[in-house]
Amino acid sequence: MKRTILQTTRLRQDSEGDTDRRATWLELFYDLIFVAAIGELAHSLSSHLNFPGLVDFIAFFVPIWWCWIGATFYATRFDNDSVSDRLSIFIQMAIVAAMAVNVHSGLQAAATNFAFCYAAFRGLMVLQYLNAGYCVPVARPLTQRFAVGFGLSVSLWALSIFVPSPWRFVLWGVGLIIDFGTPLIAGQLVTKLPPSVTHIPERVGLFTIIVLGEAIIAVVQGLSKLNLGFISIISAVIGLGLAFSLWWLYFNTADGSPIQAMRQGKKGIGLTWLYIHLPLVMSITAAGAAIQHLIAKGLTEVPTEMERWVFCGATALSLCCLAGIHWLTRTLGTLKFRTILSAYRLGSAVFLLIVAISGQSLSGFMLVVLVAAACGVQVVLDLLTSLWRSHPPLAQ
């Protein structure tokens, strides 16, 4: 039966034609507000590339990412493009815009406003799940579990508005633990109503594209503040090459096998794959902010210890996350092959940590070169591995 924007919430099922579900125009429009939010976070970190700035960045990034994840997983099961869904999306976008405005003020100044926004966003999600459970009886056990878990987290975030620091942030942390833990304790309810094998990998990939785009914007913005010269132009090309390498490593092997494993009852594989994406997208954003800061500061200058550690450490964390994702991606081949592929990533990550430890005298330019080279080597290794798998050597 043809869907209209007036019909009530229903459960999306593969048998109803969602076996190859793709992102809708509304979801792509929805992502734009998160483009703005991630851009504000990256700009704030680039302007305050120090320990307090890094703490603010992490404290704001995690809840914003979780808002996007929550909306995405609700949509993959229950979105039907109804009027109520469209209005909910609009309200969510307004809330995320308010969250983005507050990230520049820092954790101490903006904590109350940010907590209110997060509680409002997640509270709306709880209402949506309650409505979904009412309209779709078969989904009620799962939606009730989500409503209780997420509702408890909302209560803690709302309570934090009235609690002074540092207890306010303790409530934030406990609330996030409950948020992240609720799908884990949902048991087989998650596997009985699994997310789409095609929709979720595409949506998660699109968020990865968002943060890679912010890295490219960071390079351009950093370059715009300099007089163009040989070093600055070469550095910009290398910076773009770094973003391109991370894109290559992620999307060259992206697929839905971890979500398929969830559908087969292996919930831990799918959720581990999903949660690994948080440090991945956060570290890519941080690396982009760091390179913008280094370019704007002047690439002939020697970076401070904090600047060096954020840039090298964020890129190393990205590679570690890619190692975990590739190890979980079964379509890449045997466990032995996936282990070798992951070891490549971890090897470059170790190299970058060594650079962070021993690179006190390196200029910003040399630091960018070494970090980009560590990622570029991974692309070369992937190409050689693909060539070897396509044309294996003849047995002697």
N, C-alpha and C positions, 0 to 999 in steps of 0.2 A: 504494500500500500504506500502510495506517495506521501512523504512527510511534508507537513506544513509548519509554519512558524507558530501555529496556535495549539499544536498537540502537546499533551502532558509529557512529563519525564518518562523515559522508558530505558530499558537496558539494551545497550548495543551488543549484538551477538554476531559471530562470524557467519552463522547460518542465514543472517539477514542481509548479507552482501558487504560486510565490513572486513572481509579477509584481506583486502588490499586497501585499507582505509588510509587516506592521506590528510594532511593538515588542511583545514578549511580556510577560506578567506578571512573569516572572523578571527581565527587563531593567529594568522599571520599579522593581522592588524593589532591584535592583543599584544603580540611580542614587541611592538614598537615602544610601548611604555616601559618595558624592561630594557630595551636598548638605551632609553634615556636614563633609567636608574643605574644600570651598569656603567654608563658613561660618567655619571656623577660620582660614582664610587671610585672609578679609575682616576678621574681628575683630582679628587680629594686626596687619594694616596700619592699621586705624583707631586702634589703641592706640599705634602707633609710626609716625605719619605723618611720617617723615623719610627722608633718603637711605638710611641703613642698613636701615630697615624696608622701603623700597621694593625694595632689592636682595634682601632675604630673601624678600619676596613673590614676585618674579619667579623666583628660583632654585627655590622650592618649587612654584610654580604650573605651570611648564612640564612637569616630570616627571609631576605628578599628571594633567594633561590628557592627556599622551601615554599614560599607563596606560589611561585611559578609551578613547581612540581605538584603542589596540591591541586591547583586549577587544572593542570594537564591531565592528571590521573582521574579527576572527576569527569573531565570531558571525554576521556577515552571510553568510559563506561556508560555515562548517562547523558551527555550533551545531545540535544536534538534540534538545536537552532530555533528554539521557541522564543517567544517574546520575553518570557521571564529569564531565560538563559542570556539573551542579549543584554537585558537590563542589568543582570548580575555582572556580566563582563564589564559593562560601562562603569559600574560602581567600583569594581575591583581596580580598574585602570585609574580611577580618580584617587583611590587609596594609595596605590603604588606611586603615583605622582607626588602625593604628600610625603611618602616615605623618602623619595629621592630628594625632595627639597631639604629634608632635615639632615641628610648625611654630611653636608658641608659644615654644620655647626659643631660636629664632634660628639663623642659619646656622652659626655657629661651634660652638655647644654641641650642636646636634642633627645635625650633618653625618654623623657615623658611623652613627648609627641610621637616618637617612633613606636613606643610600646602601645600607645593608643591605636595607631594605624595598624600595627600587626594584629592586635586583638580584634579590631574591626574586620580585617580581611579574613582571618581564620574563623571568626564568629559567623561570617556570612557563609563560609564553606560548611560549617556545622549545620546551618539551616538548610543548605542545599542537600546535604546528605540525609537529613531527616525527611525532607520532601521526597527525595528519591526512594527512600525506604517505604514511605507511605504509598507511592505510586507504583512501585515495583516490588511486590511481596517477596519474590525469590531472592532479592538482594538485601532484604531487611536485616538478616543476621550480620552481614558485613557493614552495612551503613550504620547500624546501631553501635557496633564496636568502634567504628571510626568516630561517630558523633560523641561517644563517651570519652574516648582518648583525646581527641582533638579539643573537645569542650573543656576538659580538665586543663589542658595547656592554655587555652584562651583565658580561663579563670586566673591562672598564675600570672600571665602577661598583664591582664587588667589590674590585678592586685599590685603588680610592681609599680604602677603609676603612683600609688600612694605610699610607697616604701622608699626610704632614702638609700643612697649608695653606701656600701657595696652590696647590700642585700637585694637591691633591685636587680642587679645583674645575676645574682644567684638564682633568683626566680626565673630570669630569662633562660639561664642554662638548664634548669630543671624542666622548664616548659618545652625547650627544644628537645631534650632527651625524651620526654613523653611523646612529642610529635614524631620524632624519628623512630621511636620504639613501637608505636601503635601498629604500623603495618607488620612489624616483626612478630608481635604477639597475636596477630589476627589468625595465625595458624592456617589451616586448609581453606578458610573462608576466602583468602586471597586467590588461592589456586583454583577454587571453584568458579570464581568470577574474575578471571585473569584479564590484564590489559591487552590491548591489540598488539600483535607481533609486528605489524608494519607501522602503526601510528606512533607508538612510544619511541622506538629508535629514531624515527624521523624527527619527532618533536625535540628529543634530547639532543640530536644532532644540530637542529636549528639553534638551540641555545648555545651550543659550542660555536656555531658560526657567529653568533652575536658577540661572544667574547673575543673571538679571533678578529672580528671587524673592529672592535675597540682597540686591539693591539695595533692594527694598521692605522687607525685614526691617531693613535698616540704617536706613532712614528711621524706622520704628516704634521701634527701639531708641534712636535718638538723641532722639526726641521723648519717650520714657518717662523720660528723665533730666532733663527740664525741667518747670517749672511752666507749664501750658498758658496761653497768651496769644494775642493776635491774630497777632503775628509768627510765633510757633512753629507755630500751626495753618496759617497761610497757607503757610509754608515747607514743611510736611509735604505739603500738597496739591500744591505746585509740585514737590516731590521725587518724589511719585508720578506726576505728569504727565511728568516726565523719563523715568522708567522706562517709562511707557505709550508715550511717543513712540518710544523705542528699540524697544519691542516692535512697534509699528505699522510702523516702517521696515523691520524685518527680516522679519516674518511676512506683511506685505501682499504681498510678492513672492517668498516662499520657494518653491522648486520643485526638481526633480531634474535640470534640464537640464545642469548641469556634470557630474554623474555619467553622464548619458546620453552626453555628449561623450566621456567616458572609454571607454564601451562601443564607441564608434565609432572608437577608436584614438587619440583626442586626450587622452592620459593627462595632459599638462601642465595642461589646463584643469581637470580634476577635482581633481588634487592641489593646484593653486594655490588653488582654491575652498576646499578642506579646510584648508590651512595658514593661510589668511587668518583662519579662525575662531579660531586661537590668540590673536593680539593682540586680536581682537574680544571674546571672552569674558573675557580677562584685563583689558582696559581697562574693560569694564562693571563687573566686580567691584571694580576700583580706584576707579571713580567712586562706586559705592555706599558703599565704605568711607570715602571722603573726605567724602561728604555726611553720613554718620553722625557723623564727627568734627566737622564744622563745626556741626551742629545741637547736639551735646552741649557743644561749647565755648562756644556762645552766638552767635547769628547777628548780634548787634549788634557783635561784635568784628571787628577787621580781621584776616583770615587772614594767616599768614606767607607768605613767597614760596614755600616748599615746598608748603604746603597749597594755595595758589592754582594752582600748576603741576600738581600731581597731579590736582586736580579738573578743571581746564580741559583739561590735556593728555590725560588719560584719555578724556574725552568726545570731544575732537577726534580721537583715535586711533580711537575707535569709529566715528565718522562716516567717516573715511578707509577703514576696513575695509568698511563698508557700501557705500561708493563702488566698491571693488574687486569686492565680491560682486555688486552690481547690474550692473556692466559685464560680468561673466562670465555673467550669467543671460540666456540667449538668448531665452527665452520672453517677456521684457519688450518685445521689439520689435527694431527695426533698430539697427545699431551707432550711428547718429547719435542716436537717442532714448536709448539706454543711456549714451552719452557725456554727453548733457545731464543726465540723471538723476544720474550720478556727479558732474558738475560742481556740482550743487546741494549735494551732501554736502560736497564739498571746500570750497565757499564758506563754509559754516557752520563747518567745521573751522578755516579761516584766521581767521575772526572770533573764535573761542575762543582761538586762539593770541595774537591781538592783545590780548584781554582779559587773558590771563595775563601779557603783557609790560607792559601799561600800567595794570593795575588795582590798583596798590599801595595806593590809598586806599579801595578798595571794601570795604564790610562783607560779612560772610558772607551776609547776606540778599540783597544786590544781586548777589553772585556767583552764588548759586543761581538767582535770577531770570533773569540773562543767559544762563546755561548752558541752563536749561530753555527759554528763548525761542528759542535757536539751534536746538534740536531740534524744538520745536513748529512753527517756521517750515517745517521740512522736511515735516511732516505736512500742513500747509496747501498747500504746493507740490504734494505728491503728490495731494491731493484735487483741486486745480485742474487738474493734468495729466490725471488720470483723467477729469474732466468734459470736458476739451477733446478727449480721444481718443474719448469716447463720442458727443460732439456737436461735431464739428469745424465751424469757421466756414465758411459757404458761400463759394465762390470768387467773387471780385468780377468 
